[in-house]
């Protein structure tokens, strides 16, 4: 067996290294990940999910579902690993040309994902949180 290398050019989510219970995937910008198109967050109940910004600009979105719904947004820095613990609702807003590496249990995107669709008011609140970051 020899060295393997990967260069993921496809748009969207692409698992490319899947082995014995874990996988590495890459999320390349697609229009549905632009902040103007984000209409849902997701959660994984069985696994953490790690994100690393490879290229471009991206913002991690976290939905806190305590007594009332609130959002927090975190501008991703290149080459920093961000871990979303299992049970935490999240999404990623990306700008065109962005690429994010994802490490998680294998088939998480197929077998361990729930979606929470946002209302128009929640979408507005989310965009407000991200716009505040741009002003800093």
Secondary structure, 3 states (H helix, E strand, C coil): CCCCCCCCCCCEEEEEEEECCEEEEEEECCHHHCCCCCCEEEECCCCCEEEEEEECCEEEEEEEECCCEEEEEEECCECCEEEECCCCEEEEEECCCCEEEEEEECCHHHHCCEEEECCHHHHHHHHHHHHHHHHC
